[in-house]
Amino acid sequence: MTEVRRIINLDALRGFALFGILLVNILAFSSTRYGEGVADAARSGLDVTLGLIVSGVFELKFYLLFSVLFGYSLTLQMQSAAKARASFFPRILRRQAGLFVIGLMHAVLFFHGDILTTYALLGLVLLVFYKVQDRWLIAGAVILIVLTACLWLALAALQAQAPSTTDPVLIEQTARRAATAYRDSPASIMRQHLSDLAEFAPLLMMLQAPCAFAMFLIGFMLGRRRFLETPQSYQPTLRISLLVGLLIGLPGAAAYAVATQFLPGTAWETAALGLSILTAPLLSLAMASGLFLIFDSGRMGAAIQYLASAGRMALSNYLMQSVACALIFHGYGLRLLNHMGLAQVLTLAVAIYVAQLALSRWWLKRWRYGPVEWLLRAVTISGWPQWRLDAAQKT
């Protein structure tokens, strides 16, 4: 497999991960009741089925895929700096600072569930480990995952012993107030985002941040080994990862899906979350392994080019997803918040993603980078990179 093909595979996986990120994030955009621990009694059978699929397959899985790719990409940044004979640390510090600013603007303007600021800060922590031996990186990742899972299992045990504090009436009142704010003016939307950020912070520190960093370590280890450049050695590993990941990951995903759909707000849901934290990394790696096997089979035709184009513009596409959702559901545009069923919302997500695939392919036939990627690269190298492709590169 050539270097070009290696990059295509990596970008194609990133492009596919964008779909899972969108399917989860659009639920938060479309309803202020999402994740509040109360089941909707008016759900149809179709909505329940779709909810089980989204919870089991997509929630807690695809941001882990992105995290592995982020760790892997850091090694590519190191290679790029070496090729340019530039000092790596000043470049990466500028890059992470630029990513943090972009993420902060995204969180305040469009989506309080932003992951970019977390990646920017954790990326700096990852630099501390860049000379640590592989076995210690793996051990660190495992310890983080196990400790995080144990924390949530302990919380589930405490929750089971305590009287229930879930108040459906209060939750509904809070959801309605948030919906009113999100359908209002831009200033009202930003105030609500800041309020939601304060509530989201504990979940970020207790769940997303440690799990994401664990996958950073795995991705960095794989990138440092240039894992994807040696197909004769990695393909047997992919098959083992696929089998083990499915055998362990699917039962954990099923338990989490059932608990979130039928037992929301209970100790059972919290315990299922703890179990999913343990198993989701294996299922995420199984997905990645299966996709790489498909990519290497040569049977995808032009589809892999569309996925890779979306992956090369992953930052721009991630932000565009939020802009599109904000225009559809919030006061920036149509104000359809809390007015669409789950099937409608997921159909809309598929439409947005297909449009992104086509737009990304069209864009990269004319320009070297996505618009936000170009801006971030300018910050990284402290200069203006060439944007347009010349005639020879377009053919």
N, C-alpha and C positions, 0 to 999 in steps of 0.2 A: 504494500500500500504506500503510495507516494505521500510526500508532505502535504500536497494540495488536497488529496483525498482525506488525509487525517484531519485537516482543518474542516473540510466539508462535513465529515461525520460529527465532529465536535459541535459545529454550528447547527447541524440538523437536530441534534439532541436538544440544544438550547432552544431552537425554534419550536420543537414539540413541547418542551416544558412550558413555553409561553401559553399554550392552550390550557394546560391544567391550572396555571396561575389565574388566568382569566375566568375559568369556570368557578373557581372559589371566590375570587374578589368580586365578581359581578353580583353574587348573592348578598354581600355586605352592602353594595351600592343600592340594590333593588329593594331592600327591606330593612327597616330599623329594628325588626324583631329577630333578625338572624343572629344566632349564637347567644340568645338571651336566656336559654334554658326553659323555654315553654313551648310545648307542641301546639300546632295549629289544628284545632278540631275540624276545621272546614277543608282539610286537604283531601284531594282526590286520590284514588288508588295509583294513578300515574305519577302524581307528585310524590307519594311515598316511595314508589319504586325509584324514581329519579333521585330522590334524596338519599336513599340507601347507596346508590351508585356513586354519587358525588362524595358522600362521607367516606365510603370505603376505599374508593380508588384515588380520589384527588386530594381531599383534605389531609394535611400533614405529610404529604408525599412530594408534591412538586416543588415546594420551596426548598426541600432537601436536595432535589436534583440540581436546582440552581446553585445551591451552596457548594456542592461537589464541583460544579463547573467553575464557580468563582475561585475556589482554591486551586484548581488546575490552571486557570487562566493567569494566576499570579506568576506561575513558573514561565508562562509565555511572555509575560511582561519582563521578566528577568532576562530571557533570551533576547527580546527586542532591544533592551537597554545595552546588552553586551554587543549586539550586532552594530548598534549605533555608536559604540564606544562612549556611552554616557553613563554617569553614575546612577545606579539603580535607585537608591534610597530617596534622593531628592525628587526623582520622577514619581515614584510611587506615593510619596507624601503629598505631592501636588494632586495626583490622581484621586486619592482618597478624600482630600479636602474638597475637590470639585464634586465628587460623588455625594459627599455629605450635604453640600449646599443644594444640589439638585434634589436630593431626597427630602430635605427640610421644606423646600418650596412645594414639592409634591404632596407632602403630608398636610401642610396647612391649607393649600389651595384645593386639593382634589381628594386625597384619600389618607385618612389617619392610620390605616394599616400598612403604610409604606415600609418597605424592607431595605431601601437603599441606605438610609442613615445607619441602620444596624450593620449592614455590610461594610460601610465606610469605616466605622469604628472597629469592628472585629477584624477587618483587613489589616489594620495597624497592629493589633495584638498578634495576628498570624506572623508578622515579620519577626517577632521574638523567637519563633520556632523554626526559622528557615534553615538553621544548621543542625536541628535536632534529628537524631537517627530515626529511620522509618518505623522501627518497632515501637519507639516511644510515642510517635505520632499516632499510631494505631491504638496503643494503650490509652493515650489521652482521650481519643475519640470515644472508645468504649466506656471509659470511666465517666465521661460527661453524660453519655446517653443513659447509663445505668443509674447514676445519681439523680438525673432529672426525672427518670421514670419512678424511682423510689420516692422522690418528693411528692409526686402526684398520687402515688398509691397510698402514702401516709396521709395526704389530705383527704383521700377517699375514706380511709378508716376513721378519721376524725369527723368527717361529714356524716358517716353512718351512725355515729354515737350521739350526734347533736340533733336537736329538733330542727325540722325543716324551716328555713328562713325565706323560701321562695314565695313571693307574693305576686300572683298573676295580675292582680289589679294594678299594683304599683309598676310592674314591668310594662303593662299596656300604656299606662299614663306616661311613663318615661319614653316609650317608643313614639307616642303621638307628639310629645314635645320635640323630640329630635327630628321627626318628620316635618313638623312645621318650620323648624329652623333650616333644614336642608332645602326646603322648597322656597325659601325666602331670598333675600338679597345676598350678593357675594360676601358682604361683611358678616351677615348672620351665619352663612355657611362656614366661613373661616373660624368664627367663634365656636361653633359646634364641633368642628374638627379639633380645635385646641382642647375642648372639654373631653372629647372622646379619646384624644391622645393621652390625657392624664389617667383615664380608666384603663387604657390599653397597655400602659407601661408595665404594670406588674406581670401581665401575661407574657409580654415580650421578654422580660428578665427571667421568668421562671420556665419558659417553654421555647420560644423561637430562638432566642440568642444562644443558649447553650447547645441546642440541637444543630443550629446552623454552623456554629464554630466547630463542632465535632465533624461535620461533613466537610468544612474547610480543610481540616487536617487530612482527611482521607483524600480529597481532591489534590491537595498540595503534594502529598506523597506520590500519588499516581502521576502527576505532572512532572515531578522531579525524576521519576523513573522513565519518563517519556513512554508511558504505557501504551499509548495508542499508535506508536510508530512501529510496533513489532507484532503484527497480526498473528504470526505463527506461534507466538508465546501467549498472547492475550486471549485468543479465541477459546482454548480449553477452559481458561479461567472464567470467561463469560458464561459458558454453559453451566459450570458449577454454581456460579453466582445466581444465575437464572433459576436453577432448580431449588437451591437452598432458600433463596429469597422468597420464592412463591410458596414453598412448603411452610415456612415460618411466618412470612408476612401476611399471607391471605387470611389465616384464622384471626390474627390480630386486627386486621382491617375489617373483617366481618363483625367481630365483637364490638369494635368502635362504631361501625355504621348502625348496628341494631340499637346500641345504647343511645346514640345521639338522636335517632329518629323516634324511638319509643319510650326512652327513659330520660329525657332531657332534664337537667337541673338536679339529678339525683346523685347519690354516692356511686351508683353503678356507672353512670356516665363518666364521672371523674376517674374511677378505677379503669374503665375501658380506655380512657385517654392515656393513663399511665402505661397500660399494656401496649397501646399503639405507639407510644414513644419508643418502646423497646424494639418493636417489630417494623415500624415504618421505614427506618433506614435500609433494612434488608429488602423490603419490597421496592423501595426507590431504586436501589442498585440492581435489583432484578429487572425492573423496567428498562433501565439504561442498558443492561446487558442484552436483553431481548432486542432492543432497538438497534444496537450496534451489529448484532448478528443479521438483522434484516438489512441494514445499510450495506454491510459487506457482501450480502448475497447478490447484489447487482440487479435486484428485481423491482426496485422502486421507480426506475426511469427518471422522468423529470421531477417527480414529487420530491425527491431528496434535495433538488436545487431550490425549490420553493421553501422547504423547511430551513435549509441552510441560509437562505437570504434573510428570512425572518430572524434566525439566530444571530446573524452578523449585525442586525439592527435591534438586538434584544432590548437594550436600554430605551431606545426611541419607541419601540413597540409597547413595552411595559407602560411607559408614560402615556402613550396614545390610547391604550386601553382605558386608563383612568379618565382621560379627557373625554373619550366617547361615552363612558358610563355616566360621568358627571353631567354631560349635556343631555343625556336621555332621562336620568332619574332626578337630578337636583335642580335648584333654581337657576342654574346657568342656562337651562334649556327647557325641556319638555315637562319637567316636574312629575314624572311617572313613578316616583317612589311609593312603595306599598300598593301599587295598582296593577301589578302583573303577577300571574301565577308562575310557579316554578318552571313548568314546561315552556312557557313563553320566554322567560328570562334565559333559559339555557339555549333555546333556539336563537335568540338574539346574540348570545355569546358565540355560537358557531358562526353566525353571519359576520360578526366583527372579526373573528379570527381568519376566516376565508378571505375577507377583504384585506387584512394585513398581509397574508401570504402573497396575494397578487400585487399589492402596493410595494412590498419589500423587494420583490423580484424586479418590478419596473424601475424602482429607485436605484438599485445597485447595478443596473445596466448603464446608468448615467453618472453615478457618483461613487466614490471610493467608500464612503462611510455614511451611516445614518446621520441625520442632523445633530442629534444629541451626542452621538459617538464622536462626531467631528469636533464638537465643542469641548468634550472631555479630553480628547487627544490633544487639542491645542493647549489646554491647561497642563496636561501631563508633560509635554515636551517643551512647554514655554515658547511656543512658536505657532505659526499658521501652517498646518499640513495641507498638501495639495488635495483638493476636494474632487474636482471633475476628472473623469477618466479621459485619457487621450484616445484618438481614433483607433490606434493599434490595440488598446486594451478592451475596446468595446466589441471587437470582432472575435 
